[in-house]
Amino acid sequence: MDRNTIIGLVLILGIFIGWGLWMTPSKEEIEKQRKINDSIALVKQLESDSLARVTAAQVAKQEPKAQQLLATGSTDSTVVDSLRKIATAQYGAFANAALDSNKVYTVENDVVRLEIAKLGGRPVKVILKDYKTYDSLPLILFDSASSVFGFEFFSGKRLVSTDQLYFQPYFDKAENIGKTEFSVTGKDSLTFVMRLYADDPDGKVLPNSYIEYKYTLKGDDYMIGYKVNFVGMTNAIESNTTFINLNWSYNLLTQEKSHENEKNESTVYFRNARDKDVDYLNERKDEQKNIGTSLKWISFKSRFFVSTLIADQSFDAADLHVYTLDEVKQPKRYLESMKASIPMAYKADGDNSFGMRLYFGPNKYRTLEKYDLRLERQIPLGWSFGPMWWFNVYLVITTFDLLEATGINYGIIILILTILLKLLLFPIAYWSYRATAKMRVLRPEVEELGAKFKPEDSLKKQQATMDLYRKAGVNPMAGCWPMLLQFPILIAMFRFFPSSIELRQQAFLWADDLSSYDSIINLGFNIPFYGNHVSLFTLLMTISTLIYTKINNDMMSTGSQQLPGMKTAMYIMPIMFLGIFNNYASGLSYYYLLANLFTFAQIFIIRKTINEDKIHAKLQENKKKPVKKSSFQKRLEDMAKQRGYKG
């Protein structure tokens, strides 16, 4: 094959590829054509006797009159007969369960209200009674319009989903028949049962062949018992079935003022059943993960509230998915969409039972901790079992619990907490200031020593300076270690305040919610990296941080030349915090403001107690004493000798 032939073939191939790409329809065109095809198909189905693909929901929408006749028990209509044929073709042994009207039952305790629908036999709305949204509306975790919860399996070679079929309430007490509202309080418990009945070959309902959802509520608990029983289903579900699939999904509703912050803290959490590790999907981008190991629980988490499905034993595996919704179509109503597909082992030759629990409630540490399931690990308090986590759990949260019991305002609680932390850290601050003072009193000698060396002899200058510090008994790193020891605490508080549900909707001074940003001016337009409002706590924190930076630079200055741009960088960081913290929890900015103010007070007190003249005299005495060289000093001298410096 010569070169021209090869070039010709390549060109032909390129033309085919280009033509294929050019003629490929766009996503919008595909979606438009799909809708047209669906509409044509639906019309044909409604005009023919073979309407096997029309679901019960579509039937109800197309023939409301026929659906009404079915609900009243009428059987003398040809339309009703047609609908029964459709249901039988689509659902087989569950045809009667596809032909009913929906009804909602309310089941509640002291803290949570469930609205359980006949369609799907599942909660279609969960309301947390002790909480409100940021705009004072009832706090609803999810609604029926965007949620799915049901089992999927094959029946008569048809794929059936319980979410599309009508359950019937089952009452073991005659006095409950006809009631639609049930409640329990205190230490009592309540059980509410929904059953999905199968049919015999003649189309009659079998009372001993059903799928049962059993909900158990305690009077004062967010945890709800959820047991699923498959009874007498050997003829209704395919005999070769080894797994059935539990599909659970819903769109998280917006609950907080800051939509973006809430969205960035919403994702799917899960816990491994064996090693008890808690993991989660990415909070900032779409992610799908197939978990091949057994799981103890799966949780759909927003910033302050969670919906969790917990296995009594374990789930064998799960396919988890979190993705961002189209904000053009659903601007602020929803945060994220979350899905879990859970295969569950099934024995087709007998009855099956799946013991589970449902937690619908706040993401509050003490509330979750009592279940001993590591549910509290969904609260981002720091790395697991790291210093930040221990600090937040055993010091900060404990202090909050004690002070919260007194009933005082949370702004005052943060003030008291800040004072306690500053008292705890005072010895470190004192040590740091004293170490800095030693460096400062040696500044004239360091400058005089530095003048003896040429600019190119930087290593010799450094070795001589270290020798001076060694003779005077000064450790140059002594002032840095206290700052490093305090750093985990600063980060711990950075994680605690935005995650603390205790601060949610707690007002203080001009802030109406310490868990969200405070706003004294709404700009009416958005400034990149800053926002569309002015947070006064953040502004005051930034000003105090700039002042602290100036004071700290003056204290830390020892006469040695700093790296180029270092001072400028120290002032840039607080300005960056102005943009970062403007949309953060006002409680966090308030805490950092208090911390800076108390630091100023500490510096004033320490300065009054430290006599730098005495420190200087002590250092001069130290220089007269013989001092053993440190290993670090020896390494510096060896490096200098290699460059020809004899010392």
Phi and psi in degrees as a GROMACS rama.xvg file:
@    title "Ramachandran Plot"
@    xaxis  label "Phi"
@    yaxis  label "Psi"
@TYPE xy
-82.3254  175.544  ASP-2
-64.176  -39.475  ARG-3
-64.12  -38.1004  ASN-4
-64.1435  -43.4406  THR-5
-62.2896  -44.493  ILE-6
-61.4931  -40.8476  ILE-7
-62.7773  -43.5461  GLY-8
-64.1299  -40.9797  LEU-9
-62.4177  -42.8025  VAL-10
-63.86  -42.7636  LEU-11
-61.9751  -44.0287  ILE-12
-61.773  -40.96  LEU-13
-63.0153  -39.1384  GLY-14
-63.2168  -44.1074  ILE-15
-61.4959  -44.4608  PHE-16
-64.5215  -45.2113  ILE-17
-62.3297  -42.6461  GLY-18
-62.4941  -40.9861  TRP-19
-64.3351  -42.6201  GLY-20
-66.3609  -38.6951  LEU-21
-68.1587  -38.0654  TRP-22
-85.6119  -9.73298  MET-23
-67.0055  125.646  THR-24
-67.6215  151.213  PRO-25
-73.1542  169.547  SER-26
-61.0555  -38.0542  LYS-27
-64.9053  -40.7973  GLU-28
-67.5441  -39.9835  GLU-29
-63.0444  -44.0239  ILE-30
-65.0366  -41.0203  GLU-31
-63.147  -44.2762  LYS-32
-66.1824  -35.8077  GLN-33
-62.9632  -42.3755  ARG-34
-63.8785  -39.7348  LYS-35
-63.5554  -46.2433  ILE-36
-61.9191  -40.9307  ASN-37
-62.457  -41.2511  ASP-38
-65.1313  -44.0276  SER-39
-62.6694  -43.7689  ILE-40
-62.869  -39.7718  ALA-41
-66.4262  -40.4216  LEU-42
-62.6188  -44.0407  VAL-43
-62.7117  -39.0692  LYS-44
-64.4586  -41.1248  GLN-45
-71.5071  -19.0351  LEU-46
-94.391  -7.48337  GLU-47
-117.032  173.026  SER-48
-85.7571  -17.567  ASP-49
-95.5701  75.67  SER-50
-103.108  41.6902  LEU-51
-67.8715  -19.8803  ALA-52
-92.9104  -2.77962  ARG-53
-82.3931  124.064  VAL-54
-79.8878  166.453  THR-55
-61.3782  -35.6295  ALA-56
-65.6067  -39.8985  ALA-57
-66.8518  -39.403  GLN-58
-60.1922  -46.0883  VAL-59
-61.7164  -35.6372  ALA-60
-73.9514  -38.0662  LYS-61
-79.9374  -33.0822  GLN-62
-130.172  69.2953  GLU-63
-61.0015  -32.855  PRO-64
-65.7137  -43.4693  LYS-65
-65.1956  -39.7133  ALA-66
-62.4747  -38.0087  GLN-67
-66.1451  -38.9249  GLN-68
-62.8024  -40.1979  LEU-69
-63.6319  -41.2682  LEU-70
-64.5547  -30.979  ALA-71
-89.703  -2.12394  THR-72
87.3123  8.8015  GLY-73
-70.3951  138.97  SER-74
-129.821  11.5297  THR-75
-99.6985  15.0438  ASP-76
-107.056  137.518  SER-77
-67.452  -29.0415  THR-78
-65.1806  -41.2145  VAL-79
-62.4969  -42.7478  VAL-80
-62.3953  -39.007  ASP-81
-63.8623  -40.3494  SER-82
-65.4154  -36.113  LEU-83
-65.6039  -36.7307  ARG-84
-64.9275  -41.3853  LYS-85
-61.5269  -47.0701  ILE-86
-63.7576  -38.6122  ALA-87
-66.0467  -40.8935  THR-88
-66.1797  -34.9639  ALA-89
-84.5233  -41.7468  GLN-90
-116.155  -6.11297  TYR-91
55.1435  -113.724  GLY-92
-66.9697  -7.54226  ALA-93
-116.518  27.2994  PHE-94
-61.1305  -45.7825  ALA-95
-63.6157  -31.7684  ASN-96
-72.2517  -13.3503  ALA-97
-90.2083  -10.7443  ALA-98
-117.579  89.5479  LEU-99
-161.344  172.876  ASP-100
-106.986  150.532  SER-101
-79.2763  152.205  ASN-102
-152.423  144.967  LYS-103
-115.884  135.912  VAL-104
-113.616  138.147  TYR-105
-102.061  124.705  THR-106
-126.726  124.217  VAL-107
-145.34  158.58  GLU-108
-126.552  -156.582  ASN-109
-70.0933  -23.3454  ASP-110
-121.34  -19.464  VAL-111
-140.016  145.707  VAL-112
-123.36  126.035  ARG-113
-107.492  136.064  LEU-114
-108.456  109.528  GLU-115
-105.726  123.294  ILE-116
-96.949  151.256  ALA-117
-63.9051  -38.3418  LYS-118
-69.8879  106.312  LEU-119
92.2365  -17.4379  GLY-120
61.2597  24.1617  GLY-121
-123.443  164.518  ARG-122
-66.7782  123.484  PRO-123
-102.51  -9.68111  VAL-124
-154.633  133.57  LYS-125
-124.891  122.969  VAL-126
-117.373  126.49  ILE-127
-90.2142  115.038  LEU-128
-74.0063  -24.1737  LYS-129
-91.8534  3.72203  ASP-130
-131.317  156.016  TYR-131
-129.157  161.639  LYS-132
-75.1953  173.969  THR-133
-61.7288  -24.6312  TYR-134
-103.98  26.7616  ASP-135
67.6039  25.8788  SER-136
-95.3885  161.349  LEU-137
-56.4298  138.787  PRO-138
-85.7115  108.117  LEU-139
-107.041  122.264  ILE-140
-70.0168  -41.8023  LEU-141
-157.415  162.918  PHE-142
-124.004  169.158  ASP-143
-68.6149  -25.7064  SER-144
-66.2131  -23.0957  ALA-145
-132.65  27.3913  SER-146
-131.505  149.936  SER-147
-137  135.878  VAL-148
-154.06  105.36  PHE-149
-170.907  163.862  GLY-150
-93.8713  146.103  PHE-151
-125.023  132.084  GLU-152
-159.434  173.354  PHE-153
-100.805  135.157  PHE-154
-135.769  115.994  SER-155
57.4352  41.3316  GLY-156
63.3982  19.8172  LYS-157
-113.121  137.664  ARG-158
-81.4336  117.646  LEU-159
-115.294  137.041  VAL-160
-120.17  126.396  SER-161
-64.2949  -20.0817  THR-162
-66.1148  -19.0608  ASP-163
-101.007  2.28131  GLN-164
-115.181  157.098  LEU-165
-94.4893  123.001  TYR-166
-87.7137  165.36  PHE-167
-123.452  137.435  GLN-168
-68.3018  141.254  PRO-169
-116.353  123.127  TYR-170
-117.375  128.237  PHE-171
-90.5357  -1.8387  ASP-172
-123.127  130.576  LYS-173
-62.1072  -31.6639  ALA-174
-69.486  -14.4074  GLU-175
-89.0028  -13.3973  ASN-176
-64.4318  128.648  ILE-177
95.5252  -16.2741  GLY-178
-78.8414  149.976  LYS-179
-121.225  -6.31871  THR-180
-127.728  132.443  GLU-181
-137.571  140.274  PHE-182
-145.15  157.648  SER-183
-144.189  150.056  VAL-184
-141.835  165.404  THR-185
64.259  -133.44  GLY-186
-95.8937  2.75042  LYS-187
-76.0528  170.484  ASP-188
-134.513  160.279  SER-189
-139.755  136.504  LEU-190
-117.589  129.12  THR-191
-124.064  129.089  PHE-192
-119.807  134.309  VAL-193
-121.378  137.363  MET-194
-127.847  137.909  ARG-195
-107.004  110.474  LEU-196
-91.0469  145.282  TYR-197
-96.884  165.94  ALA-198
-108.754  159.054  ASP-199
-86.5108  174.347  ASP-200
-57.8537  -23.1075  PRO-201
-87.6047  2.04662  ASP-202
86.9817  13.1899  GLY-203
-96.5544  143.636  LYS-204
-67.9351  133.527  VAL-205
-97.0904  112.991  LEU-206
-66.8569  -19.1942  PRO-207
-107.345  18.1332  ASN-208
-130.92  103.727  SER-209
-158.106  160.951  TYR-210
-106.571  127.28  ILE-211
-117.497  130.654  GLU-212
-107.131  121.303  TYR-213
-116.319  112.476  LYS-214
-101.573  132.459  TYR-215
-125.623  120.157  THR-216
-112.659  134.829  LEU-217
-95.032  154.941  LYS-218
-60.5591  -34.0614  GLY-219
-128.938  36.9234  ASP-220
-134.405  139.315  ASP-221
-79.5314  -16.6097  TYR-222
-82.9244  130.877  MET-223
-121.401  128.15  ILE-224
-69.1924  137.84  GLY-225
-141.51  107.111  TYR-226
-119.3  132.28  LYS-227
-113.033  125.291  VAL-228
-120.137  129.314  ASN-229
-103.746  108.539  PHE-230
-117.268  127.319  VAL-231
58.7276  40.1401  GLY-232
-103.968  16.6312  MET-233
-63.5464  -31.2548  THR-234
-94.6984  -11.6818  ASN-235
-94.483  -31.7916  ALA-236
-109.958  140.708  ILE-237
-48.7124  137.842  GLU-238
-69.9938  -20.1771  SER-239
-93.8064  12.6839  ASN-240
-73.0486  125.503  THR-241
-114.864  -18.641  THR-242
-140.12  143.015  PHE-243
-118.324  155.587  ILE-244
-109.411  131.276  ASN-245
-100.19  115.689  LEU-246
-102.494  125.317  ASN-247
-134.465  125.34  TRP-248
-157.49  151.128  SER-249
-167.349  162.328  TYR-250
-93.7835  127.474  ASN-251
-71.04  130.173  LEU-252
-82.8478  145.025  LEU-253
-68.8093  130.6  THR-254
-119.988  -22.3145  GLN-255
-111.749  166.321  GLU-256
-67.3975  -43.2298  LYS-257
-90.3648  97.8881  SER-258
-61.2943  -41.8152  HIS-259
-66.8696  -44.3395  GLU-260
-64.118  -41.3305  ASN-261
-65.002  -40.4427  GLU-262
-63.6316  -39.7969  LYS-263
-71.8724  -9.76462  ASN-264
-114.501  19.6311  GLU-265
-112.717  129.046  SER-266
-169.02  -175.118  THR-267
-98.0908  126.548  VAL-268
-108.098  155.399  TYR-269
-155.528  155.423  PHE-270
-124.663  130.368  ARG-271
-68.0883  136.661  ASN-272
-74.9513  -25.8458  ALA-273
-89.7468  -61.1007  ARG-274
-90.437  -1.74816  ASP-275
66.3662  14.0378  LYS-276
-69.41  140.042  ASP-277
-104.888  129.685  VAL-278
-134.482  173.567  ASP-279
-156.141  161.574  TYR-280
-82.3986  163.687  LEU-281
-58.6977  132.213  ASN-282
-82.8977  -18.5215  GLU-283
-107.222  -6.99955  ARG-284
-152.22  166.689  LYS-285
-66.1491  141.543  ASP-286
-154.848  143.424  GLU-287
-127.737  136.917  GLN-288
-140.416  127.92  LYS-289
-94.103  115.025  ASN-290
-96.6635  114.756  ILE-291
-91.7464  -7.48244  GLY-292
-98.9597  164.542  THR-293
-70.5978  142.904  SER-294
-120.958  145.359  LEU-295
-87.659  -42.1667  LYS-296
-151.256  158.654  TRP-297
-130.111  135.904  ILE-298
-134.63  134.81  SER-299
-98.3903  111.263  PHE-300
-113.658  131.499  LYS-301
-102.46  -164.975  SER-302
-64.0051  -45.6059  ARG-303
-121.597  -3.55561  PHE-304
-137.236  150.175  PHE-305
-137.431  150.808  VAL-306
-121.661  120.311  SER-307
-127.724  134.195  THR-308
-106.328  121.035  LEU-309
-119.537  129.304  ILE-310
-87.1367  138.96  ALA-311
-61.9907  -40.0561  ASP-312
-103.269  -83.3035  GLN-313
-169.515  159.487  SER-314
-93.1005  136.65  PHE-315
-67.4297  -34.9888  ASP-316
-165.814  178.218  ALA-317
-166.091  147.856  ALA-318
-111.552  113.687  ASP-319
-111.494  146.68  LEU-320
-150.744  133.279  HIS-321
-132.197  133.307  VAL-322
-150.556  158.166  TYR-323
-82.8089  138.708  THR-324
-83.3514  161.287  LEU-325
-71.7386  108.494  ASP-326
-75.5747  -8.80334  GLU-327
-75.8146  -42.3756  VAL-328
-80.2229  -33.3999  LYS-329
-132.087  75.8295  GLN-330
-55.7954  -56.7285  PRO-331
-130.294  -0.33125  LYS-332
-71.4601  -40.907  ARG-333
-117.707  154.836  TYR-334
-95.299  -65.8314  LEU-335
-141.138  161.358  GLU-336
-107.408  132.94  SER-337
-127.61  139.867  MET-338
-136.67  146.334  LYS-339
-140.78  125.748  ALA-340
-113.407  118.03  SER-341
-121.614  109.374  ILE-342
-75.6062  135.947  PRO-343
-127.664  129.474  MET-344
-60.5612  135.507  ALA-345
-135.507  136.462  TYR-346
-106.622  113.288  LYS-347
-75.4336  -13.8441  ALA-348
-94.7457  14.2157  ASP-349
-167.961  -172.451  GLY-350
-76.7177  153.356  ASP-351
-130.763  145.622  ASN-352
-138.194  134.24  SER-353
-123.914  112.185  PHE-354
-89.675  124.984  GLY-355
-143.942  173.763  MET-356
-137.69  154.596  ARG-357
-121.515  128.619  LEU-358
-111.719  116.498  TYR-359
-117.691  106.304  PHE-360
-176.223  -169.418  GLY-361
-75.605  151.352  PRO-362
-88.7357  67.7294  ASN-363
-112.485  132.952  LYS-364
-57.6208  -54.6515  TYR-365
-64.5954  -35.0317  ARG-366
-65.9316  -43.7755  THR-367
-77.0955  -32.5319  LEU-368
-62.4739  -34.4898  GLU-369
-66.7712  -17.8562  LYS-370
-82.6729  -10.3045  TYR-371
55.3366  44.3336  ASP-372
-123.632  5.79385  LEU-373
63.956  25.2407  ARG-374
-64.4675  -27.3182  LEU-375
-67.8508  -13.4379  GLU-376
-71.7272  -3.65178  ARG-377
-77.3404  -13.7971  GLN-378
-86.7702  120.007  ILE-379
-76.323  80.4566  PRO-380
-95.4314  -0.065304  LEU-381
132.12  174.497  GLY-382
-60.7842  141.638  TRP-383
-55.0435  124.374  SER-384
58.7289  18.0531  PHE-385
-87.0008  175.7  GLY-386
-61.2747  -36.9062  PRO-387
-66.4091  -40.6786  MET-388
-63.9801  -47.4708  TRP-389
-62.1299  -41.511  TRP-390
-62.5376  -46.1307  PHE-391
-66.5772  -42.7711  ASN-392
-71.7967  -48.2648  VAL-393
-93.5409  -15.7999  TYR-394
-113.513  -58.2066  LEU-395
-67.8347  -52.726  VAL-396
-64.7834  -39.3427  ILE-397
-61.7681  -43.4415  THR-398
-62.9895  -42.5868  THR-399
-59.7967  -43.6623  PHE-400
-60.8131  -44.5003  ASP-401
-65.8452  -44.2681  LEU-402
-74.1923  -32.8012  LEU-403
-62.1555  -34.0294  GLU-404
-64.8535  -20.8615  ALA-405
-79.2303  -15.867  THR-406
82.6713  10.1486  GLY-407
-78.7868  162.249  ILE-408
-62.58  145.555  ASN-409
-68.6583  -25.2025  TYR-410
-63.6568  -38.52  GLY-411
-70.5129  -35.9459  ILE-412
-61.0528  -43.1157  ILE-413
-64.0042  -37.9356  ILE-414
-61.7271  -47.4155  LEU-415
-64.3657  -41.8154  ILE-416
-60.6396  -41.4828  LEU-417
-63.2011  -43.2184  THR-418
-61.4135  -44.3332  ILE-419
-61.8877  -42.8078  LEU-420
-65.6864  -40.1315  LEU-421
-66.0028  -36.8812  LYS-422
-66.0657  -39.6092  LEU-423
-63.603  -37.9606  LEU-424
-92.0987  -1.07001  LEU-425
-58.1203  -44.6796  PHE-426
-57.5342  -37.6745  PRO-427
-66.9498  -43.1678  ILE-428
-62.7754  -39.7893  ALA-429
-64.6719  -44.9607  TYR-430
-60.6456  -43.5629  TRP-431
-63.5468  -45.023  SER-432
-65.5014  -40.2047  TYR-433
-65.3421  -39.4101  ARG-434
-65.3827  -39.0029  ALA-435
-66.8003  -37.0635  THR-436
-62.8782  -38.1544  ALA-437
-62.0017  -42.4534  LYS-438
-65.5084  -37.3197  MET-439
-68.6608  -39.2201  ARG-440
-71.7522  -20.116  VAL-441
-88.5399  -0.156169  LEU-442
-55.6092  -46.4641  ARG-443
-58.8884  -40.5492  PRO-444
-68.1136  -36.9863  GLU-445
-65.7082  -42.5813  VAL-446
-65.6468  -39.9336  GLU-447
-65.353  -41.0203  GLU-448
-65.9989  -39.1794  LEU-449
-66.4641  -27.9515  GLY-450
-68.5947  -18.1587  ALA-451
-78.3357  -16.0915  LYS-452
-109.031  146.978  PHE-453
-75.4671  158.279  LYS-454
-57.1436  -33.3316  PRO-455
-76.9234  -7.73242  GLU-456
-99.5552  46.6539  ASP-457
-64.9138  -36.4057  SER-458
-67.8014  -40.3543  LEU-459
-63.8963  -40.206  LYS-460
-63.1967  -41.9222  LYS-461
-65.4131  -40.4271  GLN-462
-65.1585  -39.7279  GLN-463
-68.5167  -38.2808  ALA-464
-65.3077  -42.7306  THR-465
-64.8438  -34.3737  MET-466
-65.7301  -38.4044  ASP-467
-63.347  -45.401  LEU-468
-62.402  -38.9257  TYR-469
-65.3815  -44.2838  ARG-470
-66.242  -34.5722  LYS-471
-81.7967  -8.64239  ALA-472
77.0358  35.5482  GLY-473
-113.122  132.139  VAL-474
-101.351  111.894  ASN-475
-60.4984  -24.7245  PRO-476
-87.0328  -6.16761  MET-477
-62.149  -32.6037  ALA-478
-78.5302  -16.7075  GLY-479
-88.2157  -36.1579  CYS-480
-59.1463  -42.661  TRP-481
-59.5605  -36.4882  PRO-482
-65.7779  -39.1379  MET-483
-66.427  -35.7016  LEU-484
-67.6218  -31.259  LEU-485
-81.6938  -20.0018  GLN-486
-59.2965  -45.562  PHE-487
-57.7435  -32.5112  PRO-488
-69.0313  -40.7378  ILE-489
-60.8642  -43.2021  LEU-490
-68.4318  -38.858  ILE-491
-59.5287  -43.2266  ALA-492
-68.8447  -32.5348  MET-493
-61.9005  -35.0856  PHE-494
-82.1111  -32.7364  ARG-495
-71.1304  -52.1908  PHE-496
-61.9903  -46.3436  PHE-497
-66.882  -21.1334  PRO-498
-98.0714  -4.294  SER-499
-85.8922  110.099  SER-500
-68.288  -18.6029  ILE-501
-60.0127  -30.0684  GLU-502
-86.1858  -9.36636  LEU-503
-61.5425  124.835  ARG-504
59.9607  25.51  GLN-505
-95.5107  119.678  GLN-506
-88.9425  148.839  ALA-507
-156.639  126.323  PHE-508
51.9522  -123.122  LEU-509
-87.0921  -8.06292  TRP-510
-85.4302  126.928  ALA-511
-90.8427  -8.91425  ASP-512
-155.894  107.728  ASP-513
-69.9657  -13.3479  LEU-514
-89.0463  -6.66202  SER-515
-126.691  179.825  SER-516
-74.2911  148.863  TYR-517
-96.902  144.969  ASP-518
-134.559  118.799  SER-519
-99.6312  -19.7166  ILE-520
-140.583  125.004  ILE-521
-95.291  116.087  ASN-522
-72.2136  -29.3284  LEU-523
84.8061  -2.66254  GLY-524
-149.285  161.171  PHE-525
-102.133  131.527  ASN-526
-102.33  121.777  ILE-527
-52.6702  136.096  PRO-528
70.2702  -1.53312  PHE-529
-120.851  -55.2417  TYR-530
125.756  -167.545  GLY-531
-113.053  19.4402  ASN-532
-149.27  169.998  HIS-533
-116.299  118.311  VAL-534
-91.987  116.273  SER-535
-68.9322  -40.7474  LEU-536
-59.7588  -41.3105  PHE-537
-66.7835  -40.0062  THR-538
-62.7117  -45.8834  LEU-539
-65.4126  -38.896  LEU-540
-62.1451  -41.9702  MET-541
-64.1707  -44.1516  THR-542
-61.3232  -45.5643  ILE-543
-65.3336  -34.034  SER-544
-69.1862  -37.2804  THR-545
-63.9431  -41.7686  LEU-546
-63.8371  -43.5929  ILE-547
-62.6448  -39.8712  TYR-548
-60.4388  -42.2184  THR-549
-63.1014  -46.5187  LYS-550
-63.1663  -42.9076  ILE-551
-66.4499  -39.7108  ASN-552
-62.6957  -40.218  ASN-553
-65.0655  -39.6878  ASP-554
-70.745  -39.841  MET-555
-80.2909  -14.5559  MET-556
-65.1855  122.443  SER-557
-118.638  11.0132  THR-558
93.6593  -18.4012  GLY-559
-76.7108  148.175  SER-560
-75.0926  127.142  GLN-561
-80.8827  163.51  GLN-562
-62.3178  148.109  LEU-563
-58.3609  132.383  PRO-564
79.6723  -1.05483  GLY-565
-63.7554  -45.8646  MET-566
-62.5427  -41.334  LYS-567
-62.4632  -42.0828  THR-568
-62.3115  -35.3622  ALA-569
-63.1737  -29.8146  MET-570
-89.1914  -22.6688  TYR-571
-70.2801  -37.0065  ILE-572
-57.6068  -48.1925  MET-573
-59.4925  -34.9928  PRO-574
-65.5205  -38.1764  ILE-575
-64.9664  -38.5123  MET-576
-61.9329  -29.4547  PHE-577
-59.4343  -40.0506  LEU-578
-77.2927  -39.7268  GLY-579
-68.039  -46.315  ILE-580
-82.7403  -9.85917  PHE-581
-61.3489  -28.6448  ASN-582
-107.322  8.08214  ASN-583
-90.8784  178.842  TYR-584
-61.2783  128.271  ALA-585
-64.8689  -27.0841  SER-586
-61.2664  -34.2216  GLY-587
-69.7298  -46.1405  LEU-588
-63.1254  -39.1511  SER-589
-62.1822  -42.0019  TYR-590
-64.0466  -46.7181  TYR-591
-64.3855  -34.4981  TYR-592
-62.7017  -47.7106  LEU-593
-61.4186  -42.4854  LEU-594
-59.3795  -41.415  ALA-595
-65.4208  -43.5884  ASN-596
-62.8894  -42.4151  LEU-597
-70.1235  -29.0394  PHE-598
-64.7967  -40.8683  THR-599
-59.1912  -42.0677  PHE-600
-64.8246  -40.4148  ALA-601
-61.622  -45.5869  GLN-602
-59.5026  -42.8238  ILE-603
-61.5885  -44.6086  PHE-604
-65.8801  -44.619  ILE-605
-64.9964  -39.7641  ILE-606
-60.4638  -34.699  ARG-607
-72.112  -22.8279  LYS-608
-99.6935  -13.0131  THR-609
-107.275  124.982  ILE-610
-100.158  107.597  ASN-611
-69.7323  -25.2116  GLU-612
-65.6384  -41.0232  ASP-613
-66.9022  -37.8049  LYS-614
-63.3601  -41.9202  ILE-615
-64.4676  -41.3261  HIS-616
-63.5091  -40.0811  ALA-617
-64.6061  -40.4654  LYS-618
-65.9921  -35.9737  LEU-619
-66.5354  -36.4911  GLN-620
-65.8391  -39.798  GLU-621
-61.3906  -34.3696  ASN-622
-66.4285  -22.3763  LYS-623
-81.6396  -15.3814  LYS-624
-90.0077  147.046  LYS-625
-69.307  135.999  PRO-626
-125.966  134.129  VAL-627
-76.7666  134.192  LYS-628
-69.4232  137.72  LYS-629
-80.799  163.308  SER-630
-62.1998  -35.5038  SER-631
-64.1293  -42.0483  PHE-632
-64.3168  -40.0248  GLN-633
-62.6882  -40.7596  LYS-634
-64.3434  -39.829  ARG-635
-63.0547  -42.5875  LEU-636
-66.1922  -38.9401  GLU-637
-62.6849  -42.0078  ASP-638
-63.1618  -39.9565  MET-639
-65.6699  -42.0871  ALA-640
-63.334  -36.8119  LYS-641
-64.2901  -23.0164  GLN-642
-97.5248  8.6794  ARG-643
95.0732  9.20044  GLY-644
-95.5356  122.602  TYR-645
-88.6809  -13.8414  LYS-646
